[in-house]
Structure formats: C-alpha cells, structure tokens
C-alpha cells in the first residue's frame, strides 16, 4: 500500500472501530443495568462472576496470540503454507488450551461442596463452548483487523451483541425466567455464529494467497513465534494488575467493601473507556504498523506520530468531558467542596490510574510489531515487582497515599517505555542522549515515590 492509502485505511479503521465500541459498550451497559434491577444481588453476582471467569480464561487461552500476529502478519499471509503453519496452527493450539482450561475449571467448580445448585453439567458445557468460541473469535477478529477489514469486523461484533441481548430479553418478555442457562445459551449460539462467520471470511482471505512456498526471508521460526506469544501474554497479565479487576478487590481489603463500592462505578466507567480506546486505537495501530514492517524507518516514524496524535485527541476529549461532568455534578448537587475533596482526589487518582493505561498503547503496539516484546516484559516485570513492594510496605498508609504511589510507579514505567521507543524511532539521536532518556525516568519515578511517601 502507498503511504496515503495506509493513512486512509487507518482513519477508516478508527471510524468503524469507534462505531463498534460505542454499540458494544452502550448495549452491554444497558443489558447489565436491566439485569441488575430484574434479578437478585446474589444471582447478579453469580452471573457476573461467570462472565468474568469466561473472558479471563479466554485471555489466558489466547496466550498473547493477538498481539504476536501483528509482528508477523505480513510474512504469515505471504502464502497459503505460511498461513497454515502460523495462523491456523496456533489458532488450533488456542482451541486446545481453551478446552483444557475450561474443562479443568468446570470440573473443579462442579465438585466444590459450596457451589451454587444452579450450576449444572449442561451449564458447564455451555460455558465451555462460549470459552472456545470467544478464544477463536478473538484471533479471527485480529486477523481481519490486520487486513483492514474493519467494517466487516464491526458489523459482526455489533450484530453479535445486539442479537444476544435481544434474544435474552425477548425470551424474558415471552415468559422465560432469567436463569443462568437462559442467559448463557443464547450467548453460545450468537458467539458460535459470529465465530463461523469470521472463520468464513478468514478462509476467503486464505484462498486469495499464492500457493508458492515461502522464501527464506518470509519464513517464520516457530520457536521465535512461541517466545513472542509467551512474552506478550506476560505483558497482558501485568496490565491486569492495574485494571479494575485488581484494584477493586485491593481497595476492599484496604478500606472495606463500602470504599470498594464507591469506587466500583469509577472503575467501571474508566475500564469501559480503556477497553473502547484499545479497540478504536489499539487495533487500528496494530494494523497500520503491521503493514509497514520491513519498510523504510521514516514511514514507521510518520505512522507512529499519526497514531499518537489521534490517541491524544481522543484522550483530550475524554478528559474535557470528565471535567465538565464532574463540575456539573458539583454544581447541581451543591455539595460542599471541602467535604468532597478527599473523595474527589481519590476518585480522580483512580480515574487517572485507569486512563494512564491508554498512554502505553501506541508505544507498546510499535514495540510488539518490531519484535521488542522482551523489553516490555522487563519493564512490566519491574512494575509488577514495584507494585508488590508497595503493597507490602504501605500497609499503614491511607488509600490516597497508596494509590498515589501506584500512579507514580505507572508514570515512571510510561516514561521508560516512551524514552526507549523514541530512541529507536528517532535513530539519529546519539548514544549519550539515548542513555539519558533511559536513566532519567527511573530517577523521576524515585523522586515522586519519596515525595508522596513522605508528605501524604
């Protein structure tokens, strides 16, 4: 593709992913809100736990395949043999991993003496089917995204979630009670349909490839591919430590369930924004960078700046909207600012913590495409170690102090990743300048850590 055509494809991908993210978030938010009011808290908690477990296991079964595909995509689709060897074989491995994980968890859940009586063997089979479909669908969706078939992906995803929600509530209005099977069986049918449709279009992409065997420069080492999958999986798991999946239970342990309940809404909103931006910008950036692998470095540099500007425009709009909503809330409720200030600061820090994950998007996607996942693993490993030390040594500090320290750690990690990425994108810099870029961020993070530790 020419440079102008790639940029046009990128913005087209952003627009369609924006449409997909809006439909997905709005429909599911309305669905969960309706379920919350139509069911008991215990049932809603059980349903939410199963939903979270299925999608967590799908991420584990994917094992970093989605991120790894972007680094090897152009070579993987150079011929039918390459696509069979890399994409089809690893999707098959994902199916096996998902089956093993789902079977093991289902068996453990069924034999638990304190399990819910509503959890049955047919329900376990249904959840296993959803897990396998979701694991495969994620990878097929990524293949289509990398090929810039974003309108197709947006149509499939939007139709899937709309069909699922309509099936659940039409059945309920026709007299069916809201049981776990009534919720998950339509999901299995819709997810299976989406997986088969995605597989059909991926197969059409496969048929368009040449039959010739790959050349030496196009061949991909299975060892290298598996290594990158493992490294990308590790990076994905570290990101989960700074998501609401970890932060809300952490606040419950530190401040009680009342505090965690107050922060749940902020975490849900910020996590929804992060997920939407990952879909809007992350997928589009991976597709753009994947098309430029092996091209001139200046093309990759221009693409990087284009993605970064687009991401910052979205983040600026979100921050402006958050300020307007927060100010309107204080104005219309006439809440005294002095009484609200501790809670407002804590909520702002939580929101900033969740939103900060988006600043890593462009840099991480570029490093993954350039097969530098090992550096990300090193930085994320250091971040996880710093998180563990913070939890161990801040037991007597307030939640405000603890979350401030966690945010300082994340800021430090961001500057390290940013400095390393820019030193490779702008290859004209001297070795001394590159060394300074890598040394200064840890020093800045250390100073922030000490200041917050002493004064908060």
C-alpha positions as CSV (number, residue, x, y, z in Angstrom):
1,X,0.0,0.0,0.0
2,X,1.0,3.6,-0.6
3,X,1.5,5.9,2.3
4,X,-1.7,7.9,1.7
5,X,-3.7,4.7,1.2
6,X,-2.4,3.4,4.5
7,X,-3.3,6.5,6.3
8,X,-6.8,6.5,4.7
9,X,-7.2,2.8,5.8
10,X,-6.1,3.7,9.3
11,X,-8.7,6.5,9.7
12,X,-11.4,4.3,8.2
13,X,-10.4,1.6,10.7
14,X,-10.6,4.1,13.6
15,X,-14.1,5.2,12.5
16,X,-15.5,1.7,12.2
17,X,-13.9,0.6,15.5
18,X,-15.4,3.7,17.2
19,X,-18.8,2.7,15.9
20,X,-18.2,-0.9,17.1
21,X,-17.0,0.2,20.6
22,X,-20.0,2.6,21.1
23,X,-22.5,-0.1,20.1
24,X,-20.8,-2.7,22.3
25,X,-20.5,-0.5,25.4
26,X,-23.9,1.0,25.2
27,X,-25.8,-2.2,24.6
28,X,-24.0,-4.2,27.2
29,X,-24.2,-1.4,29.8
30,X,-28.0,-1.3,29.3
31,X,-28.2,-5.1,29.4
32,X,-26.3,-5.3,32.7
33,X,-28.3,-2.4,34.2
34,X,-31.5,-4.2,33.3
35,X,-30.3,-7.5,34.8
36,X,-29.3,-5.7,38.0
37,X,-32.8,-4.4,38.5
38,X,-34.5,-7.6,37.3
39,X,-32.6,-10.1,39.4
40,X,-31.4,-10.6,43.0
41,X,-27.9,-9.4,44.0
42,X,-26.8,-13.0,44.6
43,X,-27.9,-14.1,41.1
44,X,-26.4,-11.0,39.5
45,X,-23.1,-11.6,41.4
46,X,-23.1,-15.3,40.3
47,X,-23.7,-14.3,36.6
48,X,-21.0,-11.6,36.8
49,X,-18.5,-14.0,38.2
50,X,-19.1,-16.5,35.5
51,X,-18.9,-13.8,32.8
52,X,-15.6,-12.5,34.2
53,X,-14.2,-16.0,34.5
54,X,-15.0,-17.0,30.9
55,X,-13.4,-13.9,29.5
56,X,-10.4,-14.1,31.8
57,X,-9.9,-17.7,30.7
58,X,-10.3,-16.6,27.0
59,X,-7.4,-14.1,27.5
60,X,-5.3,-16.9,29.0
61,X,-6.2,-19.3,26.2
62,X,-5.3,-16.7,23.7
63,X,-1.8,-16.6,25.2
64,X,-0.7,-13.4,23.5
65,X,-1.6,-14.6,20.0
66,X,-3.5,-11.5,19.0
67,X,-0.5,-9.2,19.8
68,X,2.0,-11.6,18.3
69,X,0.1,-11.8,15.0
70,X,0.7,-8.1,14.3
71,X,4.5,-8.6,14.4
72,X,4.5,-11.5,11.9
73,X,1.3,-10.7,9.9
74,X,2.9,-9.7,6.6
75,X,5.0,-12.8,6.5
76,X,2.2,-15.0,7.8
77,X,0.0,-14.1,4.8
78,X,2.7,-14.3,2.2
79,X,1.5,-17.7,1.1
80,X,-1.1,-20.3,2.0
81,X,1.6,-22.5,3.5
82,X,2.7,-19.7,5.8
83,X,-0.9,-19.0,6.9
84,X,-1.5,-22.7,7.6
85,X,1.8,-23.0,9.6
86,X,1.5,-19.9,11.7
87,X,-2.1,-18.7,11.9
88,X,-4.1,-21.9,11.6
89,X,-1.8,-24.0,13.7
90,X,-1.7,-21.5,16.5
91,X,-5.5,-21.0,16.5
92,X,-5.7,-24.8,16.8
93,X,-3.4,-24.6,19.8
94,X,-5.6,-21.9,21.3
95,X,-8.7,-24.2,21.0
96,X,-6.8,-27.0,22.8
97,X,-5.7,-24.6,25.6
98,X,-9.3,-23.2,26.0
99,X,-10.7,-26.7,26.1
100,X,-8.2,-27.8,28.8
101,X,-8.7,-24.7,30.9
102,X,-12.5,-24.7,30.6
103,X,-12.7,-28.5,31.4
104,X,-10.4,-28.1,34.4
105,X,-12.3,-25.1,35.9
106,X,-15.7,-26.7,35.2
107,X,-14.6,-29.9,37.0
108,X,-13.3,-28.0,40.0
109,X,-16.4,-25.9,40.2
110,X,-18.8,-28.9,40.0
111,X,-17.1,-30.8,42.7
112,X,-16.9,-27.8,45.1
113,X,-19.1,-28.6,48.2
114,X,-20.3,-25.0,48.4
115,X,-21.1,-24.4,44.8
116,X,-24.4,-22.9,43.7
117,X,-27.1,-25.5,43.0
118,X,-27.9,-23.6,39.8
119,X,-24.5,-24.6,38.3
120,X,-25.1,-27.8,36.4
121,X,-23.3,-30.0,34.0
122,X,-25.2,-28.6,30.9
123,X,-24.4,-25.1,32.1
124,X,-20.7,-26.1,32.4
125,X,-20.8,-27.4,28.8
126,X,-22.4,-24.2,27.6
127,X,-19.7,-22.1,29.3
128,X,-17.0,-24.3,27.8
129,X,-18.5,-23.7,24.4
130,X,-18.6,-19.9,24.9
131,X,-14.9,-20.0,26.1
132,X,-13.8,-21.9,23.0
133,X,-15.8,-19.6,20.7
134,X,-14.5,-16.4,22.3
135,X,-10.9,-17.6,22.2
136,X,-11.1,-18.4,18.5
137,X,-13.2,-15.4,17.6
138,X,-10.6,-13.0,19.2
139,X,-7.9,-14.4,17.0
140,X,-10.0,-14.4,13.8
141,X,-11.1,-10.9,14.5
142,X,-7.5,-9.8,14.9
143,X,-6.6,-11.4,11.5
144,X,-9.4,-9.5,9.8
145,X,-8.4,-6.3,11.6
146,X,-4.8,-6.6,10.4
147,X,-6.1,-7.0,6.9
148,X,-8.1,-3.7,7.3
149,X,-11.4,-5.5,7.1
150,X,-12.7,-3.3,9.9
151,X,-16.2,-2.6,8.5
152,X,-16.7,-6.4,8.4
153,X,-15.4,-6.9,11.9
154,X,-17.6,-4.0,13.3
155,X,-20.7,-5.5,11.6
156,X,-20.1,-8.9,13.0
157,X,-19.3,-7.7,16.5
158,X,-22.3,-5.3,16.7
159,X,-24.7,-7.8,15.2
160,X,-23.5,-10.4,17.7
161,X,-24.0,-8.4,20.8
162,X,-27.4,-7.0,19.6
163,X,-28.6,-10.5,18.7
164,X,-27.6,-11.8,22.1
165,X,-29.3,-9.0,24.1
166,X,-32.4,-9.2,22.0
167,X,-32.6,-13.0,22.4
168,X,-32.3,-12.7,26.2
169,X,-35.0,-10.1,26.7
170,X,-37.4,-11.3,24.0
171,X,-37.4,-14.7,25.8
172,X,-37.9,-13.0,29.1
173,X,-40.9,-11.0,27.8
174,X,-42.3,-14.2,26.4
175,X,-42.4,-15.7,29.8
176,X,-39.0,-17.4,30.3
177,X,-37.4,-16.8,33.7
178,X,-33.9,-15.3,33.9
179,X,-31.8,-18.3,34.8
180,X,-28.1,-18.9,34.1
181,X,-29.0,-21.2,31.2
182,X,-31.4,-18.6,29.7
183,X,-28.5,-16.0,29.8
184,X,-25.7,-18.2,28.6
185,X,-27.3,-20.5,26.0
186,X,-28.2,-17.6,23.6
187,X,-24.7,-16.3,24.2
188,X,-23.3,-19.6,23.0
189,X,-25.5,-19.6,19.9
190,X,-24.6,-16.0,19.0
191,X,-20.9,-16.4,19.7
192,X,-20.8,-19.6,17.6
193,X,-22.5,-17.8,14.7
194,X,-20.0,-14.9,14.9
195,X,-17.1,-17.4,15.0
196,X,-18.3,-19.3,12.0
197,X,-18.9,-16.1,10.0
198,X,-15.4,-14.7,10.9
199,X,-13.8,-18.1,10.0
200,X,-15.6,-17.9,6.6
201,X,-14.1,-14.5,5.8
202,X,-10.6,-15.6,7.1
203,X,-10.9,-18.6,4.8
204,X,-11.7,-16.3,1.9
205,X,-8.6,-14.3,2.7
206,X,-6.6,-17.6,2.7
207,X,-7.9,-18.5,-0.7
208,X,-6.6,-15.3,-2.2
209,X,-3.0,-16.1,-1.1
210,X,-0.5,-17.7,-3.5
211,X,0.3,-21.4,-3.4
212,X,4.1,-20.9,-3.6
213,X,6.2,-21.9,-0.6
214,X,7.6,-19.0,1.5
215,X,11.1,-17.7,0.7
216,X,13.9,-17.6,3.2
217,X,13.1,-14.0,4.2
218,X,9.4,-14.8,4.6
219,X,9.8,-17.9,6.7
220,X,9.0,-17.7,10.4
221,X,10.6,-19.7,13.2
222,X,8.1,-21.5,15.4
223,X,10.4,-21.0,18.4
224,X,10.5,-17.3,17.8
225,X,6.7,-17.0,17.4
226,X,6.0,-19.1,20.6
227,X,8.6,-17.0,22.5
228,X,6.8,-13.8,21.5
229,X,3.4,-15.3,22.4
230,X,4.7,-16.0,25.9
231,X,6.2,-12.5,26.3
232,X,3.0,-10.8,25.1
233,X,0.9,-12.9,27.5
234,X,3.1,-11.9,30.4
235,X,2.7,-8.2,29.4
236,X,-1.1,-8.6,29.2
237,X,-1.2,-10.2,32.7
238,X,0.8,-7.3,34.2
239,X,-1.7,-4.8,32.7
240,X,-4.4,-6.6,34.5
241,X,-2.8,-5.6,37.9
242,X,-3.6,-2.0,37.2
243,X,-7.1,-2.7,36.0
244,X,-10.4,-2.7,38.0
245,X,-10.2,-6.5,38.2
246,X,-7.3,-6.0,40.7
247,X,-7.9,-2.5,42.1
248,X,-11.4,-3.0,43.4
249,X,-10.6,-6.2,45.5
250,X,-7.4,-4.4,46.6
251,X,-9.5,-1.4,47.9
252,X,-11.9,-3.8,49.6
253,X,-9.0,-5.3,51.5
254,X,-7.6,-1.9,52.5
255,X,-10.7,0.2,53.1
256,X,-13.6,-2.2,53.3
257,X,-16.4,-3.1,50.9
258,X,-18.0,0.4,51.3
259,X,-15.0,2.1,49.9
260,X,-14.7,-0.5,47.1
261,X,-18.4,0.0,46.3
262,X,-17.9,3.8,46.0
263,X,-15.0,3.3,43.6
264,X,-16.7,0.5,41.5
265,X,-18.6,2.9,39.3
266,X,-15.5,5.0,38.5
267,X,-13.5,1.8,37.8
268,X,-16.3,0.5,35.5
269,X,-16.5,3.8,33.6
270,X,-12.7,4.1,33.2
271,X,-12.3,0.5,32.3
272,X,-15.0,0.8,29.7
273,X,-13.2,3.9,28.2
274,X,-9.9,2.0,28.2
275,X,-11.4,-1.1,26.5
276,X,-13.0,1.1,23.9
277,X,-9.8,3.0,23.2
278,X,-7.9,-0.2,22.9
279,X,-10.4,-1.3,20.3
280,X,-10.5,2.0,18.5
281,X,-6.8,2.9,18.5
282,X,-5.0,-0.3,19.5
283,X,-6.4,-2.5,16.7
284,X,-6.1,0.3,14.1
285,X,-2.5,1.0,15.2
286,X,-1.5,-2.7,15.0
287,X,-2.9,-3.0,11.5
288,X,-1.1,0.2,10.4
289,X,2.3,-0.8,11.9
290,X,2.0,-4.4,10.6
291,X,1.7,-3.2,7.0
292,X,5.0,-1.2,7.5
293,X,7.2,-4.0,8.8
294,X,10.3,-4.2,6.7
295,X,9.7,-0.7,5.1
296,X,11.7,2.4,5.5
297,X,12.1,3.6,9.1
298,X,10.7,7.1,8.2
299,X,7.4,5.5,7.1
300,X,7.1,3.8,10.5
301,X,8.0,7.1,12.2
302,X,5.3,9.0,10.4
303,X,2.8,6.3,11.2
304,X,3.8,6.4,14.8
305,X,3.2,10.1,15.1
306,X,-0.1,9.8,13.3
307,X,-1.4,7.2,15.7
308,X,-0.1,9.2,18.7
309,X,-1.8,12.4,17.6
310,X,-5.1,10.5,17.1
311,X,-4.9,8.9,20.5
312,X,-4.1,12.2,22.3
313,X,-7.1,13.8,20.5
314,X,-9.4,11.1,22.0
315,X,-7.8,11.4,25.4
316,X,-8.1,15.2,25.5
317,X,-11.8,14.9,24.6
318,X,-12.4,12.3,27.3
319,X,-10.6,14.4,29.9
320,X,-12.6,17.6,28.9
321,X,-15.8,15.6,29.1
322,X,-14.9,14.2,32.6
323,X,-14.2,17.8,33.9
324,X,-17.5,19.0,32.5
325,X,-19.4,16.1,34.1
326,X,-17.6,16.5,37.4
327,X,-18.2,20.2,37.5
328,X,-21.9,19.8,36.6
329,X,-22.3,17.2,39.4
330,X,-20.9,19.5,42.0
331,X,-22.9,22.5,40.7
332,X,-26.3,20.7,40.6
333,X,-25.9,18.8,43.8
334,X,-24.5,21.8,45.6
335,X,-22.1,19.5,47.5
336,X,-19.6,21.4,49.7
337,X,-16.2,21.1,48.0
338,X,-14.4,20.9,51.4
339,X,-16.4,17.8,52.3
340,X,-16.0,16.2,48.9
341,X,-12.3,17.0,48.4
342,X,-10.8,13.7,49.9
343,X,-13.2,11.6,47.9
344,X,-12.8,13.7,44.7
345,X,-9.0,13.4,44.9
346,X,-9.2,9.6,45.4
347,X,-11.7,9.2,42.6
348,X,-9.5,11.4,40.3
349,X,-6.5,9.3,41.1
350,X,-8.3,6.1,40.3
351,X,-9.6,7.5,37.1
352,X,-6.1,8.7,36.2
353,X,-4.7,5.2,37.0
354,X,-7.1,3.5,34.7
355,X,-6.8,6.1,32.0
356,X,-3.0,6.0,32.1
357,X,-3.0,2.6,30.6
358,X,-4.0,4.2,27.3
359,X,-0.8,6.2,27.1
360,X,1.1,2.9,26.7
361,X,-1.0,1.9,23.7
362,X,0.9,3.4,20.8
363,X,4.4,2.7,22.2
364,X,3.6,-0.9,23.1
365,X,2.0,-1.7,19.8
366,X,5.0,-0.4,17.9
367,X,7.5,-2.3,20.1
368,X,5.5,-5.5,19.7
369,X,5.4,-5.1,15.9
370,X,9.2,-4.5,16.0
371,X,9.6,-7.8,18.0
372,X,10.8,-6.0,21.1
373,X,8.4,-7.7,23.5
374,X,11.3,-8.7,25.7
375,X,11.9,-5.1,26.7
376,X,8.2,-4.7,27.6
377,X,8.4,-7.8,29.7
378,X,11.4,-6.4,31.5
379,X,9.7,-3.1,32.2
380,X,6.4,-4.8,33.2
381,X,8.2,-7.2,35.4
382,X,9.8,-4.3,37.2
383,X,6.4,-2.6,37.5
384,X,4.9,-5.8,39.0
385,X,7.7,-6.0,41.5
386,X,7.3,-2.4,42.5
387,X,3.6,-3.0,42.9
388,X,4.2,-5.9,45.2
389,X,6.7,-3.9,47.3
390,X,4.2,-1.0,47.5
391,X,1.5,-3.4,48.9
392,X,4.0,-4.8,51.4
393,X,5.4,-1.6,52.8
394,X,2.3,0.7,52.6
395,X,0.0,-1.2,55.0
396,X,-0.2,1.7,57.4
397,X,-0.7,4.4,54.8
398,X,-4.1,5.8,53.7
399,X,-5.7,4.7,50.4
400,X,-4.9,8.1,49.0
401,X,-1.2,7.7,49.7
402,X,-1.1,4.2,48.4
403,X,-2.9,4.9,45.1
404,X,-0.6,8.0,44.6
405,X,2.4,5.8,44.9
406,X,1.0,3.2,42.5
407,X,0.3,6.0,40.0
408,X,3.9,7.3,40.4
409,X,5.1,3.8,39.6
410,X,3.0,3.7,36.5
411,X,4.2,7.1,35.4
412,X,7.8,6.0,35.8
413,X,7.1,2.9,33.7
414,X,5.5,5.0,31.0
415,X,8.5,7.4,30.7
416,X,10.9,4.4,30.4
417,X,8.8,2.8,27.6
418,X,8.4,6.2,25.9
419,X,12.1,7.0,26.1
420,X,13.1,3.6,24.8
421,X,10.6,3.7,21.9
422,X,11.6,7.3,20.9
423,X,15.3,6.4,21.0
424,X,14.6,3.7,18.4
425,X,12.1,5.6,16.3
426,X,14.5,8.6,16.1
427,X,17.6,6.7,15.3
428,X,19.6,9.9,14.6
429,X,20.0,10.5,18.4
430,X,23.4,10.0,19.9
431,X,24.2,7.2,22.3
432,X,24.6,9.6,25.2
433,X,21.1,11.1,24.5
434,X,19.6,7.6,24.4
435,X,21.3,6.7,27.7
436,X,20.0,9.9,29.4
437,X,16.5,9.0,28.2
438,X,16.7,5.6,29.9
439,X,18.3,6.9,33.1
440,X,16.2,9.9,33.8
441,X,12.7,8.3,34.1
442,X,13.6,5.9,36.9
443,X,15.2,8.9,38.8
444,X,12.0,10.9,38.3
445,X,9.9,8.0,39.5
446,X,12.1,7.5,42.5
447,X,11.7,11.2,43.5
448,X,7.9,11.0,43.0
449,X,7.8,7.9,45.2
450,X,9.8,9.5,48.0
451,X,7.8,12.8,47.9
452,X,4.5,11.0,48.1
453,X,5.7,8.6,50.7
454,X,7.0,11.5,53.0
455,X,4.3,14.1,52.5
456,X,1.0,12.2,52.0
